[in-house]
Amino acid sequence: MQTFTQYLSNVRDLLWGPWLLVLLVGTGAWLTLRLRGIQFRLLGHALRLVVSREHTGQGDISHLGALMISLAATVGVGNIAGVATAVASGGPGAVVWMWITALFGMATKYSEAFLAVRFREVNREGEISGGPMYYLKNGMRSPRLATAFAFFGAMAAFGIGNMVQANTTADAIHGATGLPPALIGIFLAVITWLVIVGGVKRIAKVVILLVPAMVGFYFLGSIFIILRFAENLPQGIALLFESAFTGTAAVGGFAGATVAQAISFGVARGLFSNESGLGSAPIAAAAAKTDQPGRQALVSMTGTFIDTLVVCSLTGLVLAVTQVWQSGQTGAQLTQSAFELGMGPIGEALITLAVATFALSTILGWGYYGEKCFEYLTRQRGILIYRYAWVAFVFIGAAMNLELVWIISDAMNALMAVPNLIGLLVLSNLLARETRAFEREFLESPSSRKSGTGK
């Protein structure tokens, strides 16, 4: 069994090698060029659209609901443990490379959402279905790539979006309260069932309440710690940028890191955190009520901004100003140490709550993603069976060791990204052309400026 696990680990490492990281960031850079830096030019307009009540056109949920489902799936334990792992392995400079990755990733996220709305369909129940499988099938005319994406997406969902999240939550709560993981798993499974049985509309209603609350509490706790150690802030920010381009010397329990390590861990963790290019978020974007793909694409773009440039940055700054990154710890334990140092026992409770709510939101968001992939593969048959299986695996994940699940789900995530990135590159001409038309008609016209919806 150990040999088989090692073999799968080697396959995972090969899939997530430099070639894929270059492809992911390179696609973002290419789309940034083709879209004339849309993430910089229209970020302010995109943020205003997030809270806009303008919902015209076909769809199941609001702009905000689609964004919150996307954020529910991306703002997860990676923002707590993933950032800490990047800093522990690549030094504080890894955070800067996470930022750079996110800036290009915003163009990727815009492109995914635009194509998802542009090529979405209405299923037999009258609900919207969209995502990479539909723009690969209807836009690129490649049903084989579409099926491959849907298969890998459905498989990855049970791992990274379900069992891993349940297991992380059970570990955090068990460590803080002593409750048995199996009991925690039952509780998570019941909550999950009560939400997903109502479909995308109920998921949207729940995450619209859950995501802002959980991000808000984490934001306030992080700001409190940063202000408490304000005298270290200038030095901490300087450390981030210096170590990003010069490497980090060994200090305390930190073994040191080269520039290459800062880049590698920063890019990898950044992409894992915001999922730009993996193709998951556009599945939610496709369900938005809109008559213009560009509107929802701009809203979706803000998800990467919030996930990485806001939430991940807070974690990185907390680790820098408290200087616990030197301790030699890694993962969620490192972030927990920083919050305990900054807030005492309240800090430990806050991290436990953050891990639990972040993980639960990811289970809900990925439940929708996986269901839509499964729906594509089975032509909408057996959806109820899928939901039962999803809930069952929440319980299983909370109660078992998941080393093998981590490895398999990481591999499936990489395999999801490949057909999606191919589709984005092949359809980039159409994307650029229709984005220019959208900007001319809806963002630059006199009527748009008069109504306050223009740039």
ABEGO torsion letter per residue (X at the ends): XAAAAAAAAAAAAAAABAAAAAAAAAAAAAAAAAAGGAAAAAAAAAAAAAABABBBEBEABBAAAAAAAAAAAABBAAAAAAAAAAAAAAEAAAAAAAAAAAAAAAAAAAAAAAAAAAABBBBAAGBBBBEAAAAAAAAAGBAAAAAAAAAAAAAAAABAABAAAAAAAAAAAAAAAGBBAAAAAAAAAAAAAAAAAAEAAAAAAAAAAAAAAAAAAAAAAAAAAAAAAAAAAAAAAAAAAAAAAAEBBBBEABAEBBAAAAAAAAAAAAAAAAGBGAGAAAAAAAABBBABAAAAAAAAAAAAAAAAAAAAAAAAAAAAAAGAAAAGBBEAAAAAAAAAAAAEAAAAAAAAAAAAAAAAAAAAAAAAAAAAAAAAAAGGBGAAAAAAAAAAAAAAAAABBAAAAAAAAAAAAAAAAAAAAAAAAAAAAAAAAAAAAAAAAAAABAAAAAAGABX
